[in-house]
Amino acid sequence: MYIVAIMITAVVFSITGLGVMNLALLVNLDTQAAVQFSENQIDLESEVNIALWRLNAGDDTLGTYTSDNFTSTFDSASLTLTLSMAIDGDTSGFQLQLEEDYHFTHALASQNNIDTYNYTINEEPDHEVREKFEFLPIVDEAYWLSVADSIFTDNSKTFHDWDLIEGILVFTGNDLKFQDIDVENTTMVFTGDGVMDFTKSNTLKAAYNDSTIYPALVFTDSTSYFFINEWLSLYKDHIEGAIFSYGTVVLRTGELSGPVVGNNILVWKNMNFLDDQYPQYYGWPVGFGDFKDYDWPKQIVQWESF
């Protein structure tokens, strides 16, 4: 009787032991699969970073390549990057929707530094400040001269409202000031150097329509300094349209729609940016060549796995 009992107990323990061993094996296999899946995802994400680096480091064709078991394909028309990995006959990967990031989509954008000194401009999230672009757009001076409604050659002069007409105004002189001007549908282009500033209250509104955006102010000399209301007072400048400078832009007081694009940008007071009211100026303006002539940096908008 005891022998039978012992034998039955032994069988029960043996079956239980086999069950535990089998469960451990299944758990181990699942764990290995999970680990392998995680490793594959990490490898894929690393390759995505490599593909994006290739796209932004050179020509768009560099986004299409094969490396080991990875295949990357970039569609420049739809700005879609597809990256896949083949393992043991199975294929998985990511499809990423990209966008081209350029200066005129930011409230402030610079090639070098943007020094805010802890002051604010209160821009919209879609127009966040960005510094250290690798290059600035190229001003087409020949274009501006060919379409100019008026060309001013004065040096060291203060312009008043009665000196100006509306339209495309090109200034070739140095060290110019503008006081109490009020012009609409106007772009002011400066090819000279030195200090250019607005004093007292000035209003400048650039033209735009459904297909064309004009900038408000363009400075083509790298040594130029432009001050928004240099002398602090009760006066306030109001500028609708982009401000672009190869030199330095100093913001102190005033109402600006933005974008402001420059080699260097300084913010010396809290600014009241009106980018939420004037989003139409956040796009590619005329006078800087064809947008497609530039190799813009790409960034991820959204992605999905497959």
matplotlib code that plots the C-alpha trace (Angstrom):
import matplotlib.pyplot as plt

x = [0.0, 2.7, 4.7, 1.7, 1.2, 4.8, 4.6, 1.5, 3.1, 6.2, 4.1, 2.3, 5.5, 7.0, 4.1, 4.1, 7.8, 7.4, 4.6, 6.8, 9.7, 7.4, 6.0, 9.5, 10.5, 7.5, 8.2, 11.9, 10.9, 8.5, 11.2, 13.7, 11.2, 10.5, 14.2, 14.8, 11.9, 13.2, 16.7, 15.3, 13.3, 16.5, 18.4, 15.6, 15.5, 19.2, 19.1, 16.3, 18.7, 21.4, 19.0, 17.9, 21.5, 22.3, 19.4, 20.4, 24.1, 23.9, 21.7, 18.3, 19.4, 21.5, 18.2, 17.9, 20.4, 20.9, 23.1, 23.3, 19.7, 18.4, 16.8, 16.0, 13.9, 13.2, 10.5, 11.4, 8.0, 5.9, 8.7, 8.2, 11.1, 10.6, 13.1, 12.7, 14.7, 14.6, 15.3, 14.7, 12.2, 10.2, 10.2, 9.4, 10.1, 9.0, 7.3, 8.0, 6.4, 8.9, 8.7, 11.3, 12.3, 13.2, 13.8, 10.6, 8.4, 10.0, 9.2, 13.0, 15.6, 19.3, 22.5, 24.4, 23.0, 19.7, 20.3, 17.0, 18.5, 15.5, 13.1, 10.1, 8.4, 5.4, 5.4, 2.9, 4.1, 4.2, 6.6, 9.1, 12.4, 15.3, 19.0, 22.1, 20.7, 23.7, 23.0, 20.8, 18.6, 20.3, 18.9, 18.4, 19.5, 19.1, 15.4, 14.8, 16.5, 14.5, 11.1, 11.9, 9.3, 11.9, 15.7, 17.2, 21.0, 21.1, 23.6, 23.1, 19.6, 16.4, 13.4, 9.9, 6.6, 6.4, 9.7, 8.4, 5.9, 4.3, 5.8, 9.2, 11.8, 15.5, 18.0, 21.7, 23.0, 24.5, 23.4, 19.7, 16.9, 13.1, 10.8, 7.0, 6.6, 3.3, 3.3, 1.3, 1.9, 5.6, 8.9, 12.1, 15.4, 18.8, 22.0, 24.2, 25.9, 26.0, 23.1, 19.5, 16.8, 13.2, 12.6, 9.3, 6.2, 6.5, 4.1, 5.1, 2.9, 4.2, 2.0, 0.8, -1.8, -2.8, 0.3, 2.9, 4.4, 6.6, 9.0, 8.8, 12.5, 15.6, 19.2, 21.9, 25.1, 26.6, 27.8, 24.4, 22.6, 18.9, 17.2, 13.5, 12.8, 16.4, 15.5, 13.1, 10.1, 6.3, 6.4, 5.9, 6.7, 4.2, 5.7, 3.7, 5.9, 9.2, 12.4, 15.6, 19.2, 22.6, 23.7, 22.3, 18.7, 18.0, 14.5, 13.5, 9.9, 7.1, 4.5, 5.9, 4.2, 7.5, 9.3, 12.6, 15.6, 19.1, 22.8, 22.5, 19.3, 19.2, 16.1, 16.5, 12.9, 9.8, 8.3, 4.6, 4.7, 1.6, 2.3, -1.1, -2.8, -0.7, 0.2, 0.1, 3.6, 5.0, 6.0, 8.5, 8.8, 9.8, 13.3, 15.2, 15.3, 13.2, 12.4, 13.3, 16.8, 17.7, 18.5, 16.4, 16.9, 14.2, 12.4, 9.8, 6.1, 4.7, 5.6, 4.0, 5.5, 4.8]
y = [0.0, 2.4, 1.4, 2.1, 5.5, 6.3, 5.4, 7.5, 10.4, 10.0, 10.1, 13.1, 15.0, 13.9, 15.2, 18.4, 18.8, 18.3, 20.9, 23.4, 22.7, 23.1, 26.4, 27.7, 26.8, 28.7, 31.7, 31.6, 31.5, 34.4, 36.3, 35.6, 36.7, 39.9, 40.6, 40.0, 42.3, 45.0, 44.7, 44.8, 48.0, 49.6, 48.7, 50.1, 53.4, 53.7, 53.2, 55.9, 58.3, 57.4, 57.8, 61.3, 62.2, 61.2, 63.3, 66.4, 66.0, 66.0, 65.5, 63.9, 60.9, 59.9, 58.9, 55.9, 53.1, 49.6, 48.6, 45.0, 43.9, 47.5, 49.2, 53.0, 54.7, 58.5, 59.9, 63.6, 64.4, 63.2, 63.7, 60.1, 58.0, 54.3, 52.1, 48.3, 45.5, 41.9, 39.0, 35.3, 36.2, 38.6, 42.4, 45.1, 48.8, 52.4, 54.8, 58.4, 61.6, 64.4, 68.1, 70.6, 73.1, 76.6, 80.0, 81.7, 79.3, 80.5, 83.7, 84.1, 82.2, 82.8, 81.4, 82.2, 83.2, 84.5, 86.3, 86.9, 87.9, 86.2, 88.5, 86.9, 87.3, 85.0, 83.2, 80.5, 76.9, 76.4, 79.3, 78.4, 80.2, 78.4, 79.4, 78.1, 77.2, 76.1, 78.8, 81.8, 82.2, 84.0, 87.5, 88.0, 91.6, 91.7, 90.8, 93.6, 96.2, 95.0, 95.4, 98.5, 101.3, 103.7, 103.5, 105.8, 106.5, 108.9, 108.4, 109.4, 110.6, 110.5, 109.6, 110.7, 109.6, 112.3, 111.0, 107.6, 106.0, 102.6, 99.6, 98.1, 100.6, 99.9, 102.0, 101.8, 104.3, 103.8, 104.8, 105.6, 106.4, 106.3, 108.4, 108.4, 106.5, 104.8, 102.6, 99.6, 97.1, 97.9, 96.1, 98.1, 96.6, 97.9, 97.2, 99.6, 99.1, 100.8, 101.4, 101.5, 102.2, 103.2, 106.1, 107.3, 105.5, 103.7, 101.4, 99.1, 96.5, 94.1, 92.9, 89.3, 87.4, 83.7, 82.8, 85.5, 86.7, 89.8, 90.5, 93.8, 94.6, 93.1, 93.9, 92.5, 93.7, 91.5, 94.6, 96.2, 96.8, 97.3, 98.6, 98.3, 101.6, 102.3, 105.1, 103.7, 105.9, 105.9, 105.3, 101.9, 100.4, 98.1, 95.9, 93.2, 90.9, 89.2, 91.0, 89.5, 90.5, 89.2, 91.3, 91.9, 92.7, 94.3, 94.1, 96.5, 97.7, 97.3, 95.0, 92.5, 89.8, 88.1, 86.1, 87.7, 86.0, 87.2, 86.3, 87.5, 88.5, 90.3, 90.8, 93.6, 93.9, 91.8, 91.8, 91.6, 89.2, 89.1, 85.8, 84.4, 87.3, 87.3, 83.7, 84.5, 85.9, 82.5, 81.0, 81.3, 85.0, 86.3, 87.7, 84.7, 82.4, 79.3, 77.3, 74.1, 75.4, 74.8, 71.5, 72.1, 70.1, 67.4, 66.6, 64.0, 65.0, 61.6, 57.9, 54.5, 51.0, 48.0]
z = [0.0, 0.9, -2.2, -4.4, -2.7, -3.2, -6.8, -7.4, -5.7, -7.8, -11.0, -9.9, -9.1, -12.4, -14.4, -12.4, -13.0, -16.7, -16.8, -15.0, -17.3, -20.4, -19.0, -18.3, -21.9, -23.3, -21.1, -22.2, -25.9, -25.4, -23.6, -26.3, -29.0, -27.1, -26.6, -30.3, -31.3, -29.1, -30.5, -34.1, -33.2, -31.7, -34.9, -37.1, -35.1, -35.3, -39.0, -39.3, -37.6, -40.1, -43.0, -41.8, -41.3, -44.8, -46.1, -44.2, -44.9, -48.6, -51.7, -51.2, -53.3, -50.3, -48.5, -50.9, -50.1, -48.9, -46.0, -44.7, -44.2, -44.2, -47.2, -47.2, -49.8, -49.9, -52.1, -52.6, -54.1, -51.2, -48.6, -47.5, -46.0, -45.9, -44.0, -43.8, -42.3, -43.6, -41.2, -41.9, -44.7, -42.6, -43.3, -40.8, -40.8, -40.5, -42.9, -42.0, -43.3, -43.3, -43.8, -44.9, -42.2, -43.4, -41.9, -42.8, -40.8, -37.5, -35.6, -35.1, -37.2, -37.4, -38.8, -35.7, -32.3, -31.0, -27.7, -25.9, -22.5, -21.0, -22.8, -24.6, -27.9, -27.1, -30.5, -31.5, -31.1, -34.9, -35.2, -32.5, -32.4, -34.1, -34.2, -35.9, -39.4, -41.5, -44.1, -44.9, -48.0, -50.8, -51.7, -55.4, -55.6, -59.4, -58.9, -56.5, -58.7, -61.7, -59.9, -57.8, -58.0, -56.6, -55.9, -53.3, -53.2, -50.2, -47.4, -43.7, -44.2, -42.2, -44.3, -43.4, -44.7, -47.4, -48.9, -49.8, -52.1, -51.8, -53.6, -53.9, -52.5, -52.8, -50.7, -51.8, -49.2, -45.7, -42.2, -42.8, -40.4, -40.8, -38.8, -38.7, -41.9, -42.8, -45.9, -47.1, -49.8, -49.5, -49.3, -48.4, -49.6, -48.3, -50.0, -48.0, -44.7, -41.3, -38.9, -40.2, -37.6, -37.1, -34.7, -33.3, -34.7, -38.0, -39.8, -42.6, -44.2, -46.9, -49.7, -50.1, -52.0, -52.4, -54.3, -53.5, -50.2, -50.1, -47.2, -45.4, -44.9, -46.6, -45.6, -47.9, -46.2, -43.5, -41.5, -41.3, -38.0, -37.9, -34.8, -34.1, -32.3, -31.2, -28.8, -26.2, -25.8, -25.9, -29.7, -31.2, -34.6, -36.4, -39.1, -41.0, -43.0, -42.8, -41.8, -43.3, -42.7, -43.5, -40.6, -37.2, -36.1, -32.7, -31.4, -28.6, -28.8, -31.3, -32.9, -35.4, -37.3, -38.0, -39.2, -38.4, -40.1, -39.6, -39.2, -35.6, -33.7, -30.3, -28.2, -25.7, -24.5, -24.3, -27.8, -28.8, -31.8, -33.8, -35.7, -34.6, -36.4, -39.5, -40.4, -44.1, -43.9, -42.7, -46.1, -48.8, -50.0, -53.3, -53.9, -52.6, -55.6, -56.1, -52.9, -54.7, -55.4, -51.7, -50.0, -46.8, -43.6, -43.2, -39.9, -38.9, -38.9, -38.2, -38.6, -38.5, -38.3, -40.5]

ax = plt.figure().add_subplot(projection="3d")
ax.plot(x, y, z, "-o")
ax.set_aspect("equal")
plt.show()
